[in-house]
Amino acid sequence: MIVTFFSERLGQFTYFSLQIGEPLWRGKNVLDFGGNVGNILRDPNSTIDQERYWCLDVVKESIERGKASYPKAHWLFYNRYCFFFNPYGVPNLPIPDMDTTFDHIVAFSVFTNTTETDMLELVHQLEGLLANNGVLAFTFIDPYYFSRRDLYEGNNFQARLDLERERGNVSAIETQNLIKRAQDAKWFMLVNGNDLYIESEDIRPYEPERQRTCHAFHTEKHMKMLFPRATILPPVNNEAHHCCVIRRTAGSS
């Protein structure tokens, strides 16, 4: 049985407006890549024009729900394979032609659930959709960063493992072993709560019904190496996510 994921997270607009340094988005074409049901529009601080908002997501039911809530916006189902979220999708499916360019492209908690290869491929495609002076901003999780000291004792990876332990997916001993294995890694993925892949994408073939979670972690230093033109910013708005901001200036490619 495949479970549909509907995001209940709010605050994405506030997060990205702070990271980009621009609170007024009226008159801007906005692509919310992996936007689920369009919760960025529900942020009380949002200044996005519904008619100039596009949402692209791999969860068909989310697109349908978002369209029902915001019929004036543009909603596109992106049938690309994604572990858990769209296990029957098409691997490596290109981003569809939307016949427009975008002033702002944002992706919140998208590449925190994909392989590094997918991230690099999709970011390259998204950059090609930017208008002159447009900006692409997407989030990532640094495993060794202490994001919420008010809520968690450990770093981001420890916080994830503590949550998996509460859910019964990993034991206390396994948690410590996973932390030791991941120590000093530049990037890694934690699949289904206890299956760790260190700087490797060779995920074993889980049947769609057994795909539950895939959490990707990248250090700030590694992301700067992957995206040398980007500005890497620390978390804001009580989030655990760092932000990678790439700007397209006139004449750049």
N, C-alpha and C positions, 0 to 999 in steps of 0.2 A: 504493500500500500504506500503510495507516494503522498506525502503531506505537503500541502500548499503553504508557502510562507508569506504572511502579510506583516510588513513592518509597522510597529507602533511608535517608533522613535520620532521625536520632534526635536527641533532646534537646529536642523541642518542649515537653514538659511542663515541663522545667526552665526553659526560656525564658519561658513564659507565667506560671509560678508566681512567678518573679522580677519580671516586669513588673506583675502584678496585686498582688503582695505577699501572697500566700496560698499556703502549701505544702500544706495539707491540703484536699483536694477530696472526701473521702469524704462520702457523703450528699448530694452535689450532682448535679443534672442537668446534663450537659455535652454541648453540641453542637460537634462538630469539623467546621466548614464547610470543605469541600475537603480532608477528612482522608485521602484516598487509601486506603491499606490499614490505617490506624489505628496508625501508628507512635508516636503520642503515648502509647499504652498500653504500648509496649515500652520507653519511657524508664525506666531503673532507679529514678528518683525519683518515678515516677507514683503518685499516690494516688487515681486515678479508679476508682470502682466500675464494673466491666464492665456490670452490669445497668442503670446509669444513664448510659451512654455512647451517644450517637447520632453516626453519621458520615454526612454527606451529600456525595456527590461526583459529578462529571460523567463519570467513567471507570467504566463498568459492570464491567469486569474487576477493577478495584481493589476495588470494593464486594464482589464475589464472593469475592475472596481474603481480604479482611478478615473477612468473615462466617465463612469456614472456620476462621480462626485464633481468632476470638472470637465463638462462636455465641450467647453470652448477651447480647451488645450489640445495638444497633439499627442496621441498615445500609440506607440508602436511595439508590438510583440517581436522580440529578437530571439529567434529559435536557435540559439547557439548552445552547444553542450556546456553545462556547468554542474560540477559535482553537487549533488543534493538538490540544488535549485531547479535544474532542468536536465536530469540524467538521460532523457531520450532526445535531447537536442542534437544539432549538427555540429560536429567538431570543427573548429577553425572557421566558422561561418563569418564572412566579412560583415562589417557594420553596413546596414542598408543605406541607400542614397535617400536623403531627406530633402534634397533640392533646396538647401539653404546653408548658410554658414552661421556660426554662433559667436556671440560676444562673450558668453560665459558657458563653459562646459564643466560640470561638477560630477564627481563620483564619490559618494560617501560609503565606506565599508564595502567596496566592490572588489578591489584587488587584495583585500585582506582574506578573500575566499577563493583565490584562483592561483594557478601556477605562475611562476615568474615568466615563463615563455608567453603565456596568455597576456599577462600584464604588459610586457614589452610590445607585443603585437598590437594590442588594442590601444595603448597610449599613442603609438605611432599613427594609427588610423584616426584617433580623436584629434590629434594635432592638425591633421589635414582638413578638419572641419571648422577650424577656427577662422574667424574673420580677421582682417588686419586689426592689430591692437587687441585681439581677443585673448582670453586667459583660460587655461585648463587647470583645474585644481582637483586633486584626488588624494585620498587618505591612505595611510599605512600604519601598521602597528610595530613599534620598536620593542622587541621582547624584553630588553634590559632597562627600559625607561620606567621610572616610578611615576605613574600618571595621577593616581588618586590615593595619596597617602592618608586621606581622611576616611577612605573605605577599605583599602587593602594594605596589608603589611609588606607585601613583596612587590616585585616589578610586574610588568604586564603579563609575562609568561607565567609567573607564579600565580597571578590572579586568575588566569584562564584555567590552569591546572586545579586550583582550589575549587573553581566552579564545576569542573568535570568530576572532581572527587565527591562534591555534594550530590551530583546527579548519579553517582554510583558507577561511573565509567572508568575510574582509575583509583587504585588504592594509594595509601600514604607512602608506602615503600616504592611503588611504581612512580609516583610523583617525584620523589627525590632522584630516582634513576633517570627520569626524563630530563630533569634540570641539569644533571651532570653531563648527560649526553649532548645537550644543546649548548653547553657552556662554550662561549667564544665563537659560536657559529655566526656567519654573516647573514644567513637567512635559513629558514626551515619551515616545514608545514606539519601541523598536528591534525591528523585525520581521525574522525570518529572518537575523539577524546583521548586516545592512548597510542595511536599509531604514528610514530615520529619519523619524518624524512628530513635529514639534514643535508641542505644544499643539493637536493635531489628531487626530481619530479616523477620518479619511477613508482608511482602509487599502484599498489596491487589492485587487480580488477574487482572492485566491489560491485555486486549486483545493485541495480537501482534501489531496490527495497532496503538495502543495508547501508545506503549512503545517508549519513546523518549530519556530519559537520566536516568542514575543511578550513582550518584557520592558518593563514599564511603570516609569517613574521619576517620583517626585514629591518636591519639596523639602519639608523640614520646615515651612517658612513657609507653603507652599501648602496642605499638609494641615491646618494649623491654621485656615486661612481656610475650607476646605471643611467642617471639623468643629469649629466653635468651642466646643462643649461638651466636647470630648475633651481628655484629657491626652496629650501627645506625649512619648514616652520614647526615649532613645538605645538603641542595640543593647546586648545583654548576651549572656553565654554563648558568646562568640566567634562571634557571628552578624553579618551585614551589615545585618540588618533593624532599622529603627526600629519602634516599636509605638505604635499609636493605641488608647487605652483610653477607652471610653465606659461610664459607670455609670448605671444606672436606679435612682433613689430613689423611695420611695413617693410617689405622686401625680404623678410626672413622666410625660411622654408622648414 
